[in-house]
């Protein structure tokens, strides 16, 4: 079917009809690890998908093995074909993908090399947990889970799926109670206390954190 599409559209491609593309539903619902998807590359159809012209199957094959059996979102695997965030933006311009799909793709491309497990501590999951705590976005945990699938961190993925975000125990109202009224100063102190709380593995309680203010 894909081969027929390519030969049927070749004259159009030669006239540089840049808006020609495979339907988004086709790209996002086919089994991405299948020979059908890989034929997009071997049959010269990559340009019809909105995927980067320089996309390589090497990283794609690696990530395909990482996510196998873990039900990744389509963009999680497609992100392996993107070298930079601009590739995700171009795919969106071509196919008009959903906002959450675009944001997930941007997130994975940006963080796949830098947001990794801790190798110098007894808690390898902590960098991911800290990221979620700092982002304060409702879908941060979902994105991190998709990143862990991408990276092949299956044990950490299981831990993350069982982890509940702990509530930060101090509010601006608590700081006002100890005599600080400046909004700017309260904001700075909340950030300092949040860092102390993170360093404690989210174990420090309100009284401990407020006593830290008195020491400083």
C-alpha positions in Angstrom: 0.0 0.0 0.0 2.8 2.4 0.9 4.7 1.5 -2.2 1.7 2.3 -4.3 1.3 5.7 -2.5 4.9 6.6 -3.2 4.8 5.8 -6.9 1.4 7.5 -7.3 2.6 10.7 -5.7 6.1 10.8 -7.2 5.2 13.3 -9.9 3.7 15.5 -7.3 6.7 15.2 -5.1 8.9 16.2 -8.0 6.9 19.4 -8.3 7.7 20.1 -4.6 4.1 20.1 -3.4 5.3 20.6 0.2 1.8 20.2 1.8 1.4 16.6 0.6 1.5 14.2 3.6 0.1 11.0 4.9 -2.9 11.4 7.2 -2.0 12.0 10.9 -4.3 9.2 11.9 -2.3 6.8 9.6 1.1 7.7 11.1 -0.1 7.7 14.7 -2.1 4.5 14.6 0.1 2.1 12.7 2.3 -0.2 14.8 5.5 1.8 14.8 7.8 -1.2 15.2 6.3 -2.9 12.2 7.8 -3.4 8.8 4.9 -1.2 7.5 6.3 1.8 9.4 9.9 1.1 8.5 8.9 0.9 4.8 8.3 4.7 5.1 12.0 4.9 5.0 12.9 2.2 2.6 10.2 3.2 0.1 11.1 6.9 0.2 7.9 8.0 1.9 9.5 9.7 4.9 8.9 13.1 3.3 5.1 12.5 3.3 5.0 12.0 7.1 6.5 15.3 8.3 9.3 13.3 9.9 12.8 14.9 9.6 14.7 14.3 6.3 17.8 13.2 8.3 15.9 10.8 10.6 17.9 7.7 11.3 16.5 4.3 12.2 19.5 3.5 14.5 18.1 5.4 17.6 14.6 4.3 16.6 15.6 0.6 16.7 17.2 1.1 20.1 14.2 2.9 21.6 11.8 0.3 20.0 13.5 -2.4 22.1 13.3 -0.1 25.2 9.6 0.5 25.0 8.6 -3.0 23.8 5.8 -4.3 26.1 5.4 -1.0 28.0 2.6 0.6 25.9 4.4 3.9 25.0 2.5 6.8 23.5 3.2 7.1 19.7 5.2 10.3 20.2 7.4 8.6 22.7 8.8 6.3 20.0 8.6 8.9 17.2 10.8 11.2 19.4 13.7 8.9 18.6 13.6 10.2 15.0 13.9 13.8 16.1 17.3 15.3 16.6 16.2 18.7 17.9 13.0 20.3 19.3 12.5 22.1 16.0 11.8 18.7 14.4 8.8 18.3 16.7 7.6 21.8 15.8 7.8 21.0 12.1 5.9 17.8 12.5 3.2 19.7 14.3 3.1 22.3 11.4 2.7 19.5 8.9 0.2 17.3 10.7 -1.4 19.5 13.3 -0.9 17.0 16.1 -2.6 17.3 19.5 -1.1 19.8 22.0 -0.3 17.1 24.5 1.5 15.0 21.8 3.6 18.0 20.7 4.5 18.9 24.3 5.5 15.3 25.1 7.7 15.2 22.0 9.3 18.5 23.0 9.9 17.2 26.5 11.5 14.0 25.5 13.8 15.5 22.9 14.9 18.2 25.4 15.4 15.9 28.4 16.4 12.5 27.1 20.1 13.0 27.6 20.1 15.3 30.7 17.3 14.0 32.9 18.8 10.6 33.8 19.0 8.4 36.8 21.3 9.4 39.7 24.5 7.3 39.7 26.1 8.9 42.8 23.3 8.2 45.3 21.2 5.4 46.7 18.1 6.9 45.1 18.5 6.8 41.3 14.9 7.9 40.8 15.4 11.3 42.6 16.3 13.4 39.6 13.0 12.5 38.0 11.1 13.1 41.3 12.8 16.5 41.7 11.9 17.5 38.2 8.2 16.7 38.9 8.3 18.6 42.2 9.8 21.6 40.5 7.6 21.6 37.4 4.3 21.6 39.3 2.5 20.7 36.1 -0.4 18.1 36.3 1.0 15.9 33.5 4.6 16.0 34.6 4.5 12.5 36.0 3.0 11.1 32.8 5.7 12.8 30.8 8.5 11.4 33.1 7.0 7.9 32.8 7.2 8.2 29.0 10.8 9.4 29.3 11.6 6.4 31.4 10.1 4.1 28.8 12.2 5.8 26.2 15.4 5.3 28.2 14.6 1.7 29.0 14.6 2.3 32.7 11.9 -0.3 33.5 12.6 -0.7 37.2 12.5 3.0 37.7 9.3 3.2 35.7 7.6 0.8 38.1 8.8 2.9 41.1 7.6 6.1 39.5 4.2 4.6 38.7 3.8 3.7 42.4 5.1 7.1 43.7 2.8 9.8 44.9 3.9 13.4 44.8 4.3 14.5 48.5 2.8 17.9 49.4 5.2 20.6 50.3 4.4 21.3 54.0 5.1 25.1 54.2 3.0 27.9 52.8 3.4 31.6 52.5 1.0 32.0 55.4 3.3 29.9 57.6 6.2 32.2 56.9 4.1 35.3 57.6 3.4 33.8 61.0 7.1 33.9 61.9 7.1 37.7 61.2 8.1 38.0 57.5 5.7 40.1 55.5 7.6 41.1 52.3 6.1 39.1 49.4 9.5 39.0 47.6 11.3 37.7 50.8 8.5 35.1 51.3 9.0 33.9 47.8 12.7 33.6 48.1 12.4 31.8 51.5 9.8 29.3 50.1 12.3 28.4 47.3 15.1 27.9 49.9 12.9 25.7 52.1 11.8 23.7 49.1 15.4 23.0 48.2 16.1 21.9 51.8 13.0 19.7 51.7 14.1 18.1 48.4 17.6 17.4 49.9 15.9 15.6 52.8 14.2 13.3 50.4 10.9 15.1 51.1 11.1 14.0 54.7 11.4 17.4 56.6 8.2 18.5 58.2 6.8 22.0 58.7 8.4 22.7 62.1 11.8 21.6 60.9 11.7 23.8 57.9 10.4 26.8 59.8 13.2 26.4 62.3 15.6 26.6 59.4 14.3 30.2 58.7 15.2 31.2 62.3 18.7 29.8 61.9 19.2 31.9 58.8 
